[in-house]
């Protein structure tokens, strides 16, 4: 399994670059028999929108705990 994290420079957002990079990453994963996975904060609407564009669906919600 390979987790996808895409960060686009703020000066270049909204140009479809995340979609292009995501599609290429997914294609490489599938060619190597690796399952691509998407993980993001539930409040990250941009990430959820991109994930949906790339064909991912919200399979599960989970809690993340961090040490303060």
PDB file of N, CA, C, O and CB in Angstrom:
ATOM      1  N   UNK A   1       0.845  -1.170   0.000  1.00  0.00           N
ATOM      2  CA  UNK A   1       0.000   0.000   0.000  1.00  0.00           C
ATOM      3  C   UNK A   1       0.895   1.239   0.000  1.00  0.00           C
ATOM      4  O   UNK A   1       1.944   1.255   0.644  1.00  0.00           O
ATOM      5  CB  UNK A   1      -0.964  -0.005   1.221  1.00  0.00           C
ATOM      6  N   UNK A   2       0.477   2.266  -0.720  1.00  0.00           N
ATOM      7  CA  UNK A   2       1.197   3.531  -0.745  1.00  0.00           C
ATOM      8  C   UNK A   2       0.209   4.659  -0.470  1.00  0.00           C
ATOM      9  O   UNK A   2      -0.797   4.803  -1.165  1.00  0.00           O
ATOM     10  CB  UNK A   2       1.922   3.741  -2.109  1.00  0.00           C
ATOM     11  N   UNK A   3       0.505   5.446   0.541  1.00  0.00           N
ATOM     12  CA  UNK A   3      -0.353   6.569   0.895  1.00  0.00           C
ATOM     13  C   UNK A   3       0.026   7.787   0.058  1.00  0.00           C
ATOM     14  O   UNK A   3       1.206   8.088  -0.120  1.00  0.00           O
ATOM     15  CB  UNK A   3      -0.246   6.888   2.405  1.00  0.00           C
ATOM     16  N   UNK A   4      -0.969   8.469  -0.443  1.00  0.00           N
ATOM     17  CA  UNK A   4      -0.762   9.633  -1.295  1.00  0.00           C
ATOM     18  C   UNK A   4      -0.860  10.906  -0.457  1.00  0.00           C
ATOM     19  O   UNK A   4      -1.830  11.104   0.274  1.00  0.00           O
ATOM     20  CB  UNK A   4      -1.791   9.658  -2.452  1.00  0.00           C
ATOM     21  N   UNK A   5       0.142  11.757  -0.570  1.00  0.00           N
ATOM     22  CA  UNK A   5       0.132  13.094   0.027  1.00  0.00           C
ATOM     23  C   UNK A   5       0.582  14.062  -1.050  1.00  0.00           C
ATOM     24  O   UNK A   5       1.709  13.969  -1.537  1.00  0.00           O
ATOM     25  CB  UNK A   5       1.059  13.180   1.304  1.00  0.00           C
ATOM     26  N   UNK A   6      -0.275  14.978  -1.421  1.00  0.00           N
ATOM     27  CA  UNK A   6       0.056  15.954  -2.457  1.00  0.00           C
ATOM     28  C   UNK A   6      -0.037  17.348  -1.848  1.00  0.00           C
ATOM     29  O   UNK A   6      -1.070  17.733  -1.300  1.00  0.00           O
ATOM     30  CB  UNK A   6      -0.894  15.817  -3.697  1.00  0.00           C
ATOM     31  N   UNK A   7       1.043  18.088  -1.950  1.00  0.00           N
ATOM     32  CA  UNK A   7       1.065  19.471  -1.484  1.00  0.00           C
ATOM     33  C   UNK A   7       1.451  20.340  -2.669  1.00  0.00           C
ATOM     34  O   UNK A   7       2.514  20.159  -3.262  1.00  0.00           O
ATOM     35  CB  UNK A   7       2.059  19.667  -0.278  1.00  0.00           C
ATOM     36  N   UNK A   8       0.587  21.277  -3.008  1.00  0.00           N
ATOM     37  CA  UNK A   8       0.839  22.171  -4.136  1.00  0.00           C
ATOM     38  C   UNK A   8       1.230  23.545  -3.608  1.00  0.00           C
ATOM     39  O   UNK A   8       0.614  24.059  -2.673  1.00  0.00           O
ATOM     40  CB  UNK A   8      -0.408  22.270  -5.061  1.00  0.00           C
ATOM     41  N   UNK A   9       2.243  24.128  -4.204  1.00  0.00           N
ATOM     42  CA  UNK A   9       2.662  25.480  -3.854  1.00  0.00           C
ATOM     43  C   UNK A   9       1.444  26.404  -3.947  1.00  0.00           C
ATOM     44  O   UNK A   9       0.728  26.382  -4.949  1.00  0.00           O
ATOM     45  CB  UNK A   9       3.821  25.974  -4.789  1.00  0.00           C
ATOM     46  N   UNK A  10       1.204  27.214  -2.911  1.00  0.00           N
ATOM     47  CA  UNK A  10       0.027  28.095  -2.920  1.00  0.00           C
ATOM     48  C   UNK A  10      -0.070  28.985  -4.168  1.00  0.00           C
ATOM     49  O   UNK A  10      -1.173  29.337  -4.586  1.00  0.00           O
ATOM     50  CB  UNK A  10       0.047  28.968  -1.691  1.00  0.00           C
ATOM     51  N   UNK A  11       1.058  29.344  -4.755  1.00  0.00           N
ATOM     52  CA  UNK A  11       1.045  30.196  -5.950  1.00  0.00           C
ATOM     53  C   UNK A  11       0.557  29.462  -7.188  1.00  0.00           C
ATOM     54  O   UNK A  11       0.290  30.090  -8.213  1.00  0.00           O
ATOM     55  CB  UNK A  11       2.427  30.745  -6.208  1.00  0.00           C
ATOM     56  N   UNK A  12       0.436  28.143  -7.109  1.00  0.00           N
ATOM     57  CA  UNK A  12       0.069  27.354  -8.292  1.00  0.00           C
ATOM     58  C   UNK A  12      -1.162  26.482  -8.064  1.00  0.00           C
ATOM     59  O   UNK A  12      -1.429  25.576  -8.854  1.00  0.00           O
ATOM     60  CB  UNK A  12       1.231  26.481  -8.708  1.00  0.00           C
ATOM     61  N   UNK A  13      -1.906  26.740  -7.005  1.00  0.00           N
ATOM     62  CA  UNK A  13      -3.112  25.965  -6.733  1.00  0.00           C
ATOM     63  C   UNK A  13      -4.223  26.338  -7.702  1.00  0.00           C
ATOM     64  O   UNK A  13      -4.236  27.435  -8.260  1.00  0.00           O
ATOM     65  CB  UNK A  13      -3.575  26.180  -5.291  1.00  0.00           C
ATOM     66  N   UNK A  14      -5.144  25.420  -7.893  1.00  0.00           N
ATOM     67  CA  UNK A  14      -6.292  25.674  -8.747  1.00  0.00           C
ATOM     68  C   UNK A  14      -6.006  25.525 -10.232  1.00  0.00           C
ATOM     69  O   UNK A  14      -6.826  25.925 -11.059  1.00  0.00           O
ATOM     70  CB  UNK A  14      -6.805  27.034  -8.487  1.00  0.00           C
ATOM     71  N   UNK A  15      -4.857  24.956 -10.587  1.00  0.00           N
ATOM     72  CA  UNK A  15      -4.480  24.791 -11.986  1.00  0.00           C
ATOM     73  C   UNK A  15      -4.530  23.335 -12.444  1.00  0.00           C
ATOM     74  O   UNK A  15      -4.164  23.023 -13.578  1.00  0.00           O
ATOM     75  CB  UNK A  15      -3.096  25.343 -12.209  1.00  0.00           C
ATOM     76  N   UNK A  16      -4.984  22.445 -11.560  1.00  0.00           N
ATOM     77  CA  UNK A  16      -5.088  21.036 -11.922  1.00  0.00           C
ATOM     78  C   UNK A  16      -3.808  20.239 -11.731  1.00  0.00           C
ATOM     79  O   UNK A  16      -3.736  19.079 -12.135  1.00  0.00           O
ATOM     80  CB  UNK A  16      -5.513  20.924 -13.330  1.00  0.00           C
ATOM     81  N   UNK A  17      -2.802  20.845 -11.123  1.00  0.00           N
ATOM     82  CA  UNK A  17      -1.526  20.147 -10.943  1.00  0.00           C
ATOM     83  C   UNK A  17      -1.656  18.950 -10.014  1.00  0.00           C
ATOM     84  O   UNK A  17      -1.049  17.907 -10.259  1.00  0.00           O
ATOM     85  CB  UNK A  17      -0.479  21.102 -10.401  1.00  0.00           C
ATOM     86  N   UNK A  18      -2.437  19.088  -8.953  1.00  0.00           N
ATOM     87  CA  UNK A  18      -2.642  17.975  -8.029  1.00  0.00           C
ATOM     88  C   UNK A  18      -3.292  16.790  -8.716  1.00  0.00           C
ATOM     89  O   UNK A  18      -2.955  15.639  -8.437  1.00  0.00           O
ATOM     90  CB  UNK A  18      -3.491  18.416  -6.853  1.00  0.00           C
ATOM     91  N   UNK A  19      -4.222  17.071  -9.612  1.00  0.00           N
ATOM     92  CA  UNK A  19      -4.884  16.004 -10.360  1.00  0.00           C
ATOM     93  C   UNK A  19      -3.893  15.272 -11.252  1.00  0.00           C
ATOM     94  O   UNK A  19      -3.894  14.042 -11.308  1.00  0.00           O
ATOM     95  CB  UNK A  19      -6.032  16.571 -11.201  1.00  0.00           C
ATOM     96  N   UNK A  20      -3.049  16.022 -11.947  1.00  0.00           N
ATOM     97  CA  UNK A  20      -2.060  15.414 -12.850  1.00  0.00           C
ATOM     98  C   UNK A  20      -1.080  14.549 -12.057  1.00  0.00           C
ATOM     99  O   UNK A  20      -0.785  13.420 -12.448  1.00  0.00           O
ATOM    100  CB  UNK A  20      -1.292  16.509 -13.639  1.00  0.00           C
ATOM    101  N   UNK A  21      -0.583  15.079 -10.956  1.00  0.00           N
ATOM    102  CA  UNK A  21       0.370  14.337 -10.128  1.00  0.00           C
ATOM    103  C   UNK A  21      -0.293  13.105  -9.523  1.00  0.00           C
ATOM    104  O   UNK A  21       0.294  12.023  -9.511  1.00  0.00           O
ATOM    105  CB  UNK A  21       0.938  15.238  -9.015  1.00  0.00           C
ATOM    106  N   UNK A  22      -1.516  13.268  -9.020  1.00  0.00           N
ATOM    107  CA  UNK A  22      -2.245  12.143  -8.438  1.00  0.00           C
ATOM    108  C   UNK A  22      -2.492  11.035  -9.442  1.00  0.00           C
ATOM    109  O   UNK A  22      -2.315   9.859  -9.126  1.00  0.00           O
ATOM    110  CB  UNK A  22      -3.560  12.613  -7.873  1.00  0.00           C
ATOM    111  N   UNK A  23      -2.898  11.398 -10.651  1.00  0.00           N
ATOM    112  CA  UNK A  23      -3.139  10.390 -11.688  1.00  0.00           C
ATOM    113  C   UNK A  23      -1.855   9.631 -12.029  1.00  0.00           C
ATOM    114  O   UNK A  23      -1.877   8.412 -12.195  1.00  0.00           O
ATOM    115  CB  UNK A  23      -3.712  11.050 -12.953  1.00  0.00           C
ATOM    116  N   UNK A  24      -0.750  10.348 -12.131  1.00  0.00           N
ATOM    117  CA  UNK A  24       0.528   9.695 -12.456  1.00  0.00           C
ATOM    118  C   UNK A  24       0.958   8.757 -11.329  1.00  0.00           C
ATOM    119  O   UNK A  24       1.441   7.654 -11.586  1.00  0.00           O
ATOM    120  CB  UNK A  24       1.627  10.753 -12.716  1.00  0.00           C
ATOM    121  N   UNK A  25       0.781   9.195 -10.082  1.00  0.00           N
ATOM    122  CA  UNK A  25       1.157   8.361  -8.939  1.00  0.00           C
ATOM    123  C   UNK A  25       0.319   7.091  -8.895  1.00  0.00           C
ATOM    124  O   UNK A  25       0.846   5.997  -8.690  1.00  0.00           O
ATOM    125  CB  UNK A  25       0.998   9.142  -7.627  1.00  0.00           C
ATOM    126  N   UNK A  26      -0.990   7.242  -9.091  1.00  0.00           N
ATOM    127  CA  UNK A  26      -1.894   6.090  -9.082  1.00  0.00           C
ATOM    128  C   UNK A  26      -1.516   5.115 -10.197  1.00  0.00           C
ATOM    129  O   UNK A  26      -1.479   3.904  -9.982  1.00  0.00           O
ATOM    130  CB  UNK A  26      -3.365   6.548  -9.240  1.00  0.00           C
ATOM    131  N   UNK A  27      -1.241   5.640 -11.371  1.00  0.00           N
ATOM    132  CA  UNK A  27      -0.860   4.797 -12.507  1.00  0.00           C
ATOM    133  C   UNK A  27       0.395   3.994 -12.186  1.00  0.00           C
ATOM    134  O   UNK A  27       0.456   2.802 -12.489  1.00  0.00           O
ATOM    135  CB  UNK A  27      -0.632   5.655 -13.764  1.00  0.00           C
ATOM    136  N   UNK A  28       1.393   4.624 -11.580  1.00  0.00           N
ATOM    137  CA  UNK A  28       2.623   3.927 -11.204  1.00  0.00           C
ATOM    138  C   UNK A  28       2.352   2.872 -10.135  1.00  0.00           C
ATOM    139  O   UNK A  28       2.894   1.769 -10.196  1.00  0.00           O
ATOM    140  CB  UNK A  28       3.670   4.928 -10.702  1.00  0.00           C
ATOM    141  N   UNK A  29       1.519   3.209  -9.162  1.00  0.00           N
ATOM    142  CA  UNK A  29       1.175   2.238  -8.117  1.00  0.00           C
ATOM    143  C   UNK A  29       0.551   0.989  -8.738  1.00  0.00           C
ATOM    144  O   UNK A  29       0.967  -0.133  -8.446  1.00  0.00           O
ATOM    145  CB  UNK A  29       0.205   2.866  -7.086  1.00  0.00           C
ATOM    146  N   UNK A  30      -0.438   1.192  -9.586  1.00  0.00           N
ATOM    147  CA  UNK A  30      -1.145   0.064 -10.180  1.00  0.00           C
ATOM    148  C   UNK A  30      -0.223  -0.762 -11.073  1.00  0.00           C
ATOM    149  O   UNK A  30      -0.349  -1.986 -11.125  1.00  0.00           O
ATOM    150  CB  UNK A  30      -2.346   0.556 -10.980  1.00  0.00           C
ATOM    151  N   UNK A  31       0.697  -0.112 -11.771  1.00  0.00           N
ATOM    152  CA  UNK A  31       1.651  -0.833 -12.624  1.00  0.00           C
ATOM    153  C   UNK A  31       2.576  -1.715 -11.796  1.00  0.00           C
ATOM    154  O   UNK A  31       3.071  -2.734 -12.277  1.00  0.00           O
ATOM    155  CB  UNK A  31       2.479   0.156 -13.454  1.00  0.00           C
ATOM    156  N   UNK A  32       2.805  -1.315 -10.544  1.00  0.00           N
ATOM    157  CA  UNK A  32       3.704  -2.072  -9.657  1.00  0.00           C
ATOM    158  C   UNK A  32       2.930  -2.943  -8.668  1.00  0.00           C
ATOM    159  O   UNK A  32       3.503  -3.475  -7.718  1.00  0.00           O
ATOM    160  CB  UNK A  32       4.619  -1.114  -8.892  1.00  0.00           C
ATOM    161  N   UNK A  33       1.608  -3.084  -8.902  1.00  0.00           N
ATOM    162  CA  UNK A  33       0.748  -3.894  -8.039  1.00  0.00           C
ATOM    163  C   UNK A  33       0.753  -3.387  -6.593  1.00  0.00           C
ATOM    164  O   UNK A  33       0.750  -4.176  -5.649  1.00  0.00           O
ATOM    165  CB  UNK A  33       1.194  -5.355  -8.078  1.00  0.00           C
ATOM    166  N   UNK A  34       0.761  -2.069  -6.436  1.00  0.00           N
ATOM    167  CA  UNK A  34       0.720  -1.419  -5.123  1.00  0.00           C
ATOM    168  C   UNK A  34      -0.628  -0.710  -5.011  1.00  0.00           C
ATOM    169  O   UNK A  34      -1.043  -0.011  -5.935  1.00  0.00           O
ATOM    170  CB  UNK A  34       1.924  -0.404  -4.932  1.00  0.00           C
ATOM    171  N   UNK A  35      -1.303  -0.888  -3.897  1.00  0.00           N
ATOM    172  CA  UNK A  35      -2.606  -0.283  -3.683  1.00  0.00           C
ATOM    173  C   UNK A  35      -2.439   1.161  -3.230  1.00  0.00           C
ATOM    174  O   UNK A  35      -1.886   1.403  -2.157  1.00  0.00           O
ATOM    175  CB  UNK A  35      -3.416  -1.086  -2.652  1.00  0.00           C
ATOM    176  N   UNK A  36      -2.913   2.147  -4.034  1.00  0.00           N
ATOM    177  CA  UNK A  36      -2.833   3.538  -3.589  1.00  0.00           C
ATOM    178  C   UNK A  36      -3.924   3.818  -2.557  1.00  0.00           C
ATOM    179  O   UNK A  36      -5.045   3.323  -2.677  1.00  0.00           O
ATOM    180  CB  UNK A  36      -2.961   4.507  -4.793  1.00  0.00           C
ATOM    181  N   UNK A  37      -3.589   4.609  -1.550  1.00  0.00           N
ATOM    182  CA  UNK A  37      -4.540   4.943  -0.493  1.00  0.00           C
ATOM    183  C   UNK A  37      -4.506   6.448  -0.252  1.00  0.00           C
ATOM    184  O   UNK A  37      -3.454   7.078  -0.360  1.00  0.00           O
ATOM    185  CB  UNK A  37      -4.220   4.164   0.818  1.00  0.00           C
ATOM    186  N   UNK A  38      -5.654   7.015   0.073  1.00  0.00           N
ATOM    187  CA  UNK A  38      -5.763   8.451   0.336  1.00  0.00           C
ATOM    188  C   UNK A  38      -6.128   8.631   1.797  1.00  0.00           C
ATOM    189  O   UNK A  38      -7.024   7.954   2.302  1.00  0.00           O
ATOM    190  CB  UNK A  38      -6.822   9.131  -0.597  1.00  0.00           C
ATOM    191  N   UNK A  39      -5.452   9.529   2.474  1.00  0.00           N
ATOM    192  CA  UNK A  39      -5.673   9.777   3.896  1.00  0.00           C
ATOM    193  C   UNK A  39      -5.594  11.279   4.107  1.00  0.00           C
ATOM    194  O   UNK A  39      -4.592  11.904   3.757  1.00  0.00           O
ATOM    195  CB  UNK A  39      -4.628   9.012   4.796  1.00  0.00           C
ATOM    196  N   UNK A  40      -6.643  11.865   4.676  1.00  0.00           N
ATOM    197  CA  UNK A  40      -6.590  13.293   4.973  1.00  0.00           C
ATOM    198  C   UNK A  40      -7.503  13.616   6.148  1.00  0.00           C
ATOM    199  O   UNK A  40      -8.379  12.834   6.516  1.00  0.00           O
ATOM    200  CB  UNK A  40      -6.989  14.124   3.736  1.00  0.00           C
ATOM    201  N   UNK A  41      -7.274  14.779   6.718  1.00  0.00           N
ATOM    202  CA  UNK A  41      -8.110  15.273   7.803  1.00  0.00           C
ATOM    203  C   UNK A  41      -9.524  15.481   7.260  1.00  0.00           C
ATOM    204  O   UNK A  41      -9.696  15.939   6.131  1.00  0.00           O
ATOM    205  CB  UNK A  41      -7.533  16.602   8.408  1.00  0.00           C
ATOM    206  N   UNK A  42     -10.512  15.150   8.048  1.00  0.00           N
ATOM    207  CA  UNK A  42     -11.895  15.270   7.615  1.00  0.00           C
ATOM    208  C   UNK A  42     -12.290  16.709   7.297  1.00  0.00           C
ATOM    209  O   UNK A  42     -13.247  16.933   6.556  1.00  0.00           O
ATOM    210  CB  UNK A  42     -12.808  14.718   8.675  1.00  0.00           C
ATOM    211  N   UNK A  43     -11.574  17.680   7.839  1.00  0.00           N
ATOM    212  CA  UNK A  43     -11.866  19.094   7.588  1.00  0.00           C
ATOM    213  C   UNK A  43     -11.160  19.640   6.352  1.00  0.00           C
ATOM    214  O   UNK A  43     -11.383  20.792   5.982  1.00  0.00           O
ATOM    215  CB  UNK A  43     -11.475  19.916   8.788  1.00  0.00           C
ATOM    216  N   UNK A  44     -10.318  18.845   5.707  1.00  0.00           N
ATOM    217  CA  UNK A  44      -9.557  19.295   4.543  1.00  0.00           C
ATOM    218  C   UNK A  44     -10.394  19.088   3.279  1.00  0.00           C
ATOM    219  O   UNK A  44     -10.254  18.085   2.579  1.00  0.00           O
ATOM    220  CB  UNK A  44      -8.201  18.533   4.438  1.00  0.00           C
ATOM    221  N   UNK A  45     -11.262  20.055   3.006  1.00  0.00           N
ATOM    222  CA  UNK A  45     -12.202  19.934   1.889  1.00  0.00           C
ATOM    223  C   UNK A  45     -11.486  19.853   0.542  1.00  0.00           C
ATOM    224  O   UNK A  45     -11.930  19.123  -0.344  1.00  0.00           O
ATOM    225  CB  UNK A  45     -13.167  21.114   1.887  1.00  0.00           C
ATOM    226  N   UNK A  46     -10.388  20.588   0.373  1.00  0.00           N
ATOM    227  CA  UNK A  46      -9.647  20.542  -0.890  1.00  0.00           C
ATOM    228  C   UNK A  46      -9.106  19.143  -1.148  1.00  0.00           C
ATOM    229  O   UNK A  46      -9.183  18.635  -2.267  1.00  0.00           O
ATOM    230  CB  UNK A  46      -8.496  21.558  -0.877  1.00  0.00           C
ATOM    231  N   UNK A  47      -8.559  18.524  -0.105  1.00  0.00           N
ATOM    232  CA  UNK A  47      -8.008  17.186  -0.242  1.00  0.00           C
ATOM    233  C   UNK A  47      -9.110  16.174  -0.549  1.00  0.00           C
ATOM    234  O   UNK A  47      -8.932  15.288  -1.385  1.00  0.00           O
ATOM    235  CB  UNK A  47      -7.256  16.786   1.030  1.00  0.00           C
ATOM    236  N   UNK A  48     -10.233  16.306   0.120  1.00  0.00           N
ATOM    237  CA  UNK A  48     -11.341  15.385  -0.115  1.00  0.00           C
ATOM    238  C   UNK A  48     -11.888  15.541  -1.530  1.00  0.00           C
ATOM    239  O   UNK A  48     -12.265  14.551  -2.158  1.00  0.00           O
ATOM    240  CB  UNK A  48     -12.456  15.618   0.910  1.00  0.00           C
ATOM    241  N   UNK A  49     -11.935  16.767  -2.037  1.00  0.00           N
ATOM    242  CA  UNK A  49     -12.405  17.004  -3.403  1.00  0.00           C
ATOM    243  C   UNK A  49     -11.462  16.367  -4.412  1.00  0.00           C
ATOM    244  O   UNK A  49     -11.902  15.723  -5.364  1.00  0.00           O
ATOM    245  CB  UNK A  49     -12.536  18.510  -3.678  1.00  0.00           C
ATOM    246  N   UNK A  50     -10.157  16.549  -4.198  1.00  0.00           N
ATOM    247  CA  UNK A  50      -9.182  15.954  -5.114  1.00  0.00           C
ATOM    248  C   UNK A  50      -9.256  14.430  -5.055  1.00  0.00           C
ATOM    249  O   UNK A  50      -9.207  13.766  -6.091  1.00  0.00           O
ATOM    250  CB  UNK A  50      -7.755  16.434  -4.776  1.00  0.00           C
ATOM    251  N   UNK A  51      -9.371  13.883  -3.866  1.00  0.00           N
ATOM    252  CA  UNK A  51      -9.479  12.427  -3.722  1.00  0.00           C
ATOM    253  C   UNK A  51     -10.676  11.897  -4.507  1.00  0.00           C
ATOM    254  O   UNK A  51     -10.580  10.873  -5.182  1.00  0.00           O
ATOM    255  CB  UNK A  51      -9.603  12.036  -2.232  1.00  0.00           C
ATOM    256  N   UNK A  52     -11.786  12.591  -4.416  1.00  0.00           N
ATOM    257  CA  UNK A  52     -12.988  12.183  -5.144  1.00  0.00           C
ATOM    258  C   UNK A  52     -12.766  12.259  -6.655  1.00  0.00           C
ATOM    259  O   UNK A  52     -13.182  11.363  -7.389  1.00  0.00           O
ATOM    260  CB  UNK A  52     -14.181  13.062  -4.740  1.00  0.00           C
ATOM    261  N   UNK A  53     -12.107  13.333  -7.124  1.00  0.00           N
ATOM    262  CA  UNK A  53     -11.804  13.474  -8.554  1.00  0.00           C
ATOM    263  C   UNK A  53     -10.963  12.309  -9.057  1.00  0.00           C
ATOM    264  O   UNK A  53     -11.093  11.883 -10.205  1.00  0.00           O
ATOM    265  CB  UNK A  53     -11.075  14.796  -8.820  1.00  0.00           C
ATOM    266  N   UNK A  54     -10.099  11.800  -8.186  1.00  0.00           N
ATOM    267  CA  UNK A  54      -9.187  10.719  -8.561  1.00  0.00           C
ATOM    268  C   UNK A  54      -9.811   9.338  -8.385  1.00  0.00           C
ATOM    269  O   UNK A  54      -9.168   8.326  -8.662  1.00  0.00           O
ATOM    270  CB  UNK A  54      -7.920  10.809  -7.742  1.00  0.00           C
ATOM    271  N   UNK A  55     -11.066   9.292  -7.924  1.00  0.00           N
ATOM    272  CA  UNK A  55     -11.774   8.018  -7.841  1.00  0.00           C
ATOM    273  C   UNK A  55     -11.839   7.382  -6.465  1.00  0.00           C
ATOM    274  O   UNK A  55     -12.328   6.261  -6.327  1.00  0.00           O
ATOM    275  CB  UNK A  55     -11.149   7.074  -8.751  1.00  0.00           C
ATOM    276  N   UNK A  56     -11.354   8.079  -5.444  1.00  0.00           N
ATOM    277  CA  UNK A  56     -11.406   7.527  -4.094  1.00  0.00           C
ATOM    278  C   UNK A  56     -12.754   7.834  -3.464  1.00  0.00           C
ATOM    279  O   UNK A  56     -13.393   8.832  -3.798  1.00  0.00           O
ATOM    280  CB  UNK A  56     -10.262   8.089  -3.225  1.00  0.00           C
ATOM    281  N   UNK A  57     -13.180   6.973  -2.552  1.00  0.00           N
ATOM    282  CA  UNK A  57     -14.399   7.222  -1.795  1.00  0.00           C
ATOM    283  C   UNK A  57     -14.052   7.147  -0.319  1.00  0.00           C
ATOM    284  O   UNK A  57     -13.027   6.581   0.061  1.00  0.00           O
ATOM    285  CB  UNK A  57     -15.526   6.202  -2.165  1.00  0.00           C
ATOM    286  N   UNK A  58     -14.908   7.720   0.505  1.00  0.00           N
ATOM    287  CA  UNK A  58     -14.670   7.753   1.941  1.00  0.00           C
ATOM    288  C   UNK A  58     -15.033   6.396   2.541  1.00  0.00           C
ATOM    289  O   UNK A  58     -16.190   6.141   2.875  1.00  0.00           O
ATOM    290  CB  UNK A  58     -15.487   8.894   2.614  1.00  0.00           C
ATOM    291  N   UNK A  59     -14.035   5.535   2.672  1.00  0.00           N
ATOM    292  CA  UNK A  59     -14.271   4.172   3.145  1.00  0.00           C
ATOM    293  C   UNK A  59     -14.457   4.105   4.658  1.00  0.00           C
ATOM    294  O   UNK A  59     -15.211   3.269   5.157  1.00  0.00           O
ATOM    295  CB  UNK A  59     -13.121   3.277   2.734  1.00  0.00           C
ATOM    296  N   UNK A  60     -13.776   4.978   5.382  1.00  0.00           N
ATOM    297  CA  UNK A  60     -13.885   4.922   6.838  1.00  0.00           C
ATOM    298  C   UNK A  60     -13.445   6.226   7.467  1.00  0.00           C
ATOM    299  O   UNK A  60     -12.664   6.978   6.884  1.00  0.00           O
ATOM    300  CB  UNK A  60     -13.058   3.770   7.395  1.00  0.00           C
ATOM    301  N   UNK A  61     -13.945   6.486   8.650  1.00  0.00           N
ATOM    302  CA  UNK A  61     -13.487   7.603   9.475  1.00  0.00           C
ATOM    303  C   UNK A  61     -12.788   7.004  10.681  1.00  0.00           C
ATOM    304  O   UNK A  61     -13.165   5.935  11.162  1.00  0.00           O
ATOM    305  CB  UNK A  61     -14.679   8.548   9.906  1.00  0.00           C
ATOM    306  N   UNK A  62     -11.772   7.692  11.165  1.00  0.00           N
ATOM    307  CA  UNK A  62     -11.083   7.203  12.347  1.00  0.00           C
ATOM    308  C   UNK A  62     -10.545   8.389  13.135  1.00  0.00           C
ATOM    309  O   UNK A  62     -10.400   9.492  12.608  1.00  0.00           O
ATOM    310  CB  UNK A  62      -9.941   6.230  11.963  1.00  0.00           C
ATOM    311  N   UNK A  63     -10.254   8.141  14.397  1.00  0.00           N
ATOM    312  CA  UNK A  63      -9.719   9.192  15.268  1.00  0.00           C
ATOM    313  C   UNK A  63      -8.193   9.123  15.259  1.00  0.00           C
ATOM    314  O   UNK A  63      -7.606   8.041  15.240  1.00  0.00           O
ATOM    315  CB  UNK A  63     -10.269   9.050  16.724  1.00  0.00           C
ATOM    316  N   UNK A  64      -7.578  10.275  15.272  1.00  0.00           N
ATOM    317  CA  UNK A  64      -6.125  10.374  15.345  1.00  0.00           C
ATOM    318  C   UNK A  64      -5.769  11.063  16.645  1.00  0.00           C
ATOM    319  O   UNK A  64      -6.276  12.143  16.948  1.00  0.00           O
ATOM    320  CB  UNK A  64      -5.537  11.143  14.120  1.00  0.00           C
ATOM    321  N   UNK A  65      -4.911  10.446  17.395  1.00  0.00           N
ATOM    322  CA  UNK A  65      -4.498  10.995  18.683  1.00  0.00           C
ATOM    323  C   UNK A  65      -3.035  11.405  18.610  1.00  0.00           C
ATOM    324  O   UNK A  65      -2.205  10.670  18.073  1.00  0.00           O
ATOM    325  CB  UNK A  65      -4.723   9.971  19.823  1.00  0.00           C
ATOM    326  N   UNK A  66      -2.718  12.580  19.151  1.00  0.00           N
ATOM    327  CA  UNK A  66      -1.337  13.059  19.161  1.00  0.00           C
ATOM    328  C   UNK A  66      -0.954  13.418  20.581  1.00  0.00           C
ATOM    329  O   UNK A  66      -1.792  13.860  21.368  1.00  0.00           O
ATOM    330  CB  UNK A  66      -1.154  14.278  18.217  1.00  0.00           C
ATOM    331  N   UNK A  67       0.293  13.229  20.901  1.00  0.00           N
ATOM    332  CA  UNK A  67       0.820  13.562  22.215  1.00  0.00           C
ATOM    333  C   UNK A  67       1.103  15.052  22.272  1.00  0.00           C
ATOM    334  O   UNK A  67       1.786  15.592  21.402  1.00  0.00           O
ATOM    335  CB  UNK A  67       2.095  12.746  22.527  1.00  0.00           C
ATOM    336  N   UNK A  68       0.589  15.706  23.277  1.00  0.00           N
ATOM    337  CA  UNK A  68       0.804  17.163  23.426  1.00  0.00           C
ATOM    338  C   UNK A  68       1.941  17.421  24.387  1.00  0.00           C
ATOM    339  O   UNK A  68       2.279  18.576  24.648  1.00  0.00           O
ATOM    340  CB  UNK A  68      -0.483  17.873  23.925  1.00  0.00           C
TER     341      UNK A  68
END
